[in-house]
Amino acid sequence: MSEVNFYALVCVSGHLAVDQLWGVMLNFRKLLCKPQVDDWSPLAKFFFADEALNSVAHELDSFDNRRFPDRCQQLVCKLRGCQDRLLHIVEEMLCELFPEEHMRAPRDYRVKFPDDVLHDSFPGQLWFAAECLAAGSSIVDRDFESDAIRPLAKALSRHIDDMREILKSQSLKNPAVYPEKVKRSLHVFDHLFAEFELNYVSTMVPVKSAREYELQLELVVLFSETLLRAKARGYITDEQIETCDPTIMFSLPRLAIVCGLAIYPDGPLDLNRAVESTCEMLQPFRALFKKIRVLLNGLNEEELSTLEIKLSSFSGGDELNNVGDEDDEDVELYSDFIRKRKECKEKSTKEASMNPDQCCSSTSSGPENDVAATTSTTTTSSEGSTTTDWRQAYRSPKDIIHRLFVCIAGIADQWQSTYPSDLRTVLKMVFHPEEENSFIYEEVGRVASTGGNEEETGVDVAAEPKFGVPWVPDEECDGCSLCEMKFSFIRRRHHCRCCGKIFCGRCTSNTLPLPALGYAKAVRVCDRCFDQQLACVDESLPA
């Protein structure tokens, strides 16, 4: 063996020895310094969540996905669940360290997202997407966009790995303290994650521009004014709003069309505006809105009130089917609308053939006979005809009201099927104009003098923490609360997780899961609580 090869072998062996020694020291440190399982501080929870994530990732790396694809899919789902859990804990740290909104990365752009994009597992999905992009994968049919955001995905993925090491190291030192290094790492993560979120979602789904969002807000104002007017006139009651009556979802869009054309003509339904200055939901119906406006202007106060009462009472669609002669002009108008909508749907379907984890708003097309029912609501008079000409074309005011009902209800139903995401967003902003920040309150964790069940990792506990039972301090109890035996160096103290009292090891030899208190796995309980829990289970079982 040459001298160069000998020295190379010695160096490699030395590196391996150092790595192995470092791994042994790290495992020994985890064994001695790891947080207690009953510690509910975010850093303590992060330690166990990170351990669970590493376990799943290691199993996935050593798994042959070609031989067992089903098992591989299960592991991927479990991995994403662990990522969700970890990011929720990181978000909890951010809320604790940066409570003011101006301290965090701005996320005002989220109002322009489709309403079905943001969900509970959305952060984990972004992390998973960033790792895939950083590894070289590309979004289906989005090669150019994938290359554009790949550097950002690599930076985010690399920083998350560094941040996990920093947080895990701090959890082994003192889970209750956040040094400046930890705060700085969390702050950088917040900004990187927000930037990647905006770029990734903009690549996957259409995001509204600032002008489109302003036009949508105008529609929200119209719906709000309509709701106030409907409440004042008794069309919608406070009880319906408080109980979230589903009929409001159908009646409010109908009444908003009437108010926008007859009561507030200078609002978003102003037909003198250019098409570009009109909300997207209103653009396909502009020609029909003009004919509806002429008919509405010809109604007196009593007839208008009758129409609004009819629109606010949800019917099963029987009136939509009882339609008279159809107008050829309107049929042609809606045929063009259906054809364009199908073309847009086919295009969006082709663009949406991405990975199954993507977030996109689904657009479903309603049946064509609903459109046909809507199209039969006007006569063959020209748009410039007077109100008198329109009224003479109908036999009675009742016939006019029926035609208006069918037409307005048909348009509102088209909103439900063609623009479901936009309509949900408008209704949500009307009924929930300000969403309060949901703070998570937790009781400060108490640490027993001796470790509890080592299987309590805290990972499988529900994401929403539960209030624990306050523990009796060690110094206030000198003997077992059940057998009254005095504690000594041999007879040690043990807390019951159910009642919080102190017992000896013999009186707390039983274990039970306590989901109501945040313990999904079996934890130590005293004999008395054990018997009570079993009695409750026996009573709940059928005879």
Residue pairs with C-beta under 8 A, 6 or more apart in sequence:
1 9
29 172
30 172
33 172
33 173
34 47
34 171
34 172
35 41
35 43
35 44
35 47
35 48
35 171
35 172
35 175
36 44
36 445
36 447
36 448
36 451
36 452
37 48
37 451
37 452
37 453
37 454
37 456
37 457
37 458
38 445
38 446
38 447
38 448
38 452
38 456
38 468
38 497
39 45
39 175
39 445
39 447
40 442
40 443
40 444
40 445
40 465
40 468
40 518
41 175
41 176
41 444
41 445
42 89
42 92
42 93
42 96
42 175
43 93
43 167
43 170
43 171
43 175
43 176
43 178
44 171
44 175
44 445
44 458
45 89
45 458
46 86
46 89
46 90
46 93
46 167
46 168
46 171
47 168
47 171
47 172
47 175
48 457
48 458
48 459
49 82
49 85
49 86
49 89
49 458
49 459
50 86
50 164
50 167
50 168
51 457
51 459
52 82
52 85
52 457
52 459
53 79
53 82
53 83
53 85
53 86
56 75
56 78
56 79
56 82
57 79
59 75
60 72
60 75
60 76
60 79
63 71
63 72
63 75
65 72
79 128
80 121
80 124
80 125
80 128
81 121
81 124
82 459
83 123
83 124
83 127
83 128
84 120
84 121
84 123
84 124
84 463
85 459
85 463
86 164
87 123
87 124
87 127
88 123
88 463
90 163
90 167
90 186
90 189
91 123
92 440
93 167
93 178
93 186
94 104
94 186
94 190
95 439
95 440
97 178
97 183
97 186
98 104
98 187
98 190
104 190
105 190
105 191
105 193
105 194
105 195
106 194
107 194
107 197
109 198
109 207
110 118
111 213
112 207
112 208
112 209
112 210
112 212
112 213
113 201
113 205
113 207
114 205
114 206
114 359
114 360
114 361
114 421
114 425
115 361
115 421
115 424
115 425
115 428
116 359
116 361
116 362
116 421
116 424
117 201
117 205
117 359
117 361
119 359
120 463
122 359
123 193
125 357
125 359
126 193
126 196
126 197
126 200
127 160
128 357
129 153
129 200
129 357
130 153
130 156
130 157
130 160
130 196
130 200
131 153
131 157
133 139
133 146
133 149
133 150
133 153
133 154
134 150
134 153
134 154
134 156
134 157
134 158
137 146
138 146
138 147
139 145
139 146
139 203
139 204
139 354
139 355
139 358
140 353
140 354
140 355
141 350
141 351
141 353
141 354
142 203
142 204
142 354
145 203
146 203
148 199
149 196
149 199
149 200
149 203
152 192
152 195
152 196
152 199
153 196
155 192
156 192
156 193
156 196
159 185
159 188
159 189
159 192
160 189
162 185
163 185
163 186
163 189
166 181
166 182
166 185
167 182
167 185
170 177
170 178
170 179
170 182
201 207
201 359
204 354
204 358
204 359
204 360
205 358
205 359
205 360
205 361
208 216
212 279
212 280
215 268
215 277
215 278
215 279
215 280
216 279
216 422
216 425
216 426
217 429
218 267
218 268
218 279
219 256
219 268
219 279
219 281
219 282
219 426
220 426
220 429
220 430
221 267
221 268
222 256
222 259
222 260
222 264
222 267
222 268
222 269
223 252
223 253
223 256
223 426
223 427
223 430
224 430
225 259
225 264
225 267
226 252
226 255
226 256
226 259
226 260
227 236
227 241
227 252
227 430
229 255
229 259
229 263
230 236
230 251
230 252
230 255
230 308
230 312
231 237
231 238
231 241
233 305
233 308
235 251
235 255
235 308
235 309
235 312
236 248
236 251
236 252
236 312
239 245
240 247
240 248
241 248
241 431
244 431
247 313
247 314
249 416
249 427
250 314
250 412
250 416
251 311
251 312
251 313
251 314
252 427
252 430
253 412
253 415
253 416
253 423
254 311
254 312
254 408
254 409
254 412
255 308
255 311
255 312
257 269
257 289
257 292
257 408
257 411
257 412
258 296
258 304
258 307
258 308
258 311
258 408
260 267
260 268
260 269
261 269
261 289
261 292
261 293
261 296
262 293
262 296
262 297
262 299
262 304
265 293
268 278
268 279
268 282
269 282
269 289
271 286
271 289
271 290
271 293
275 283
275 286
278 286
280 419
280 422
281 415
281 419
281 422
281 423
282 289
284 337
284 340
284 341
284 414
284 418
285 411
285 414
287 333
288 330
288 333
288 374
288 377
288 378
288 407
288 411
290 383
291 330
291 377
291 378
291 383
292 377
292 378
292 404
292 407
292 408
294 383
294 385
294 387
294 390
295 378
295 387
295 390
295 400
295 403
295 404
296 304
296 404
297 387
298 387
298 388
298 390
298 391
298 400
299 307
299 397
299 400
299 401
303 397
303 400
303 401
306 401
307 401
307 404
307 405
310 401
310 405
311 405
311 408
311 409
319 402
319 405
319 406
319 409
320 370
320 373
320 374
320 406
320 409
320 410
320 413
321 373
322 402
323 372
323 373
323 376
323 377
323 406
324 376
325 376
326 372
326 375
326 376
327 375
327 376
327 377
327 378
327 379
327 380
328 380
329 378
329 380
330 375
330 376
330 377
330 378
331 372
331 375
331 376
333 375
334 371
334 372
334 374
334 375
337 371
338 365
338 368
338 371
341 365
341 418
342 365
344 363
345 363
345 365
348 363
352 358
352 360
354 360
361 420
361 421
362 420
362 421
363 418
363 419
363 420
363 421
364 417
364 418
364 420
365 417
365 418
366 413
366 414
366 416
366 417
366 418
370 410
370 413
370 414
371 410
371 414
373 406
373 410
374 406
374 407
374 409
374 410
374 411
374 413
374 414
375 410
376 403
376 406
377 403
377 404
377 406
377 407
377 410
378 403
378 407
379 390
379 393
379 394
381 389
381 390
381 393
390 400
391 397
391 400
394 400
394 403
415 422
415 423
416 423
440 464
440 465
442 465
442 467
443 467
443 468
443 470
445 468
446 468
446 470
446 471
446 495
448 471
448 493
448 494
448 495
449 474
449 492
449 493
450 492
450 493
450 494
452 495
452 497
452 523
452 524
453 511
453 521
453 522
453 523
453 524
455 521
455 522
456 519
456 521
456 523
457 521
460 520
460 521
461 518
461 519
461 520
462 515
462 518
462 520
465 518
466 516
466 517
466 518
467 517
467 518
468 517
468 518
469 497
469 498
469 499
469 500
469 517
470 500
471 495
471 500
472 495
472 500
472 501
472 502
474 493
474 502
477 487
477 493
477 501
477 502
478 486
478 487
479 485
479 486
479 487
480 487
480 491
480 502
480 503
480 504
480 507
481 501
481 502
481 503
481 507
481 526
482 503
482 504
482 507
482 526
482 527
482 528
483 503
483 504
483 506
483 507
485 491
485 504
487 493
487 504
491 504
491 505
492 504
492 505
493 502
493 503
493 504
494 502
494 503
494 504
494 505
494 508
494 524
495 501
495 502
495 503
495 508
495 524
496 502
496 503
496 508
496 524
496 525
496 526
496 529
497 514
497 517
497 519
497 523
497 524
497 525
498 512
498 514
498 517
498 525
498 526
498 529
498 533
499 526
499 528
499 529
501 526
503 526
507 526
507 527
508 524
508 525
508 526
508 527
509 527
510 524
510 525
510 526
510 527
510 530
511 522
511 523
511 524
511 525
512 522
512 523
512 525
512 529
512 530
512 533
513 519
513 520
513 521
513 522
513 523
514 523
514 525
525 533
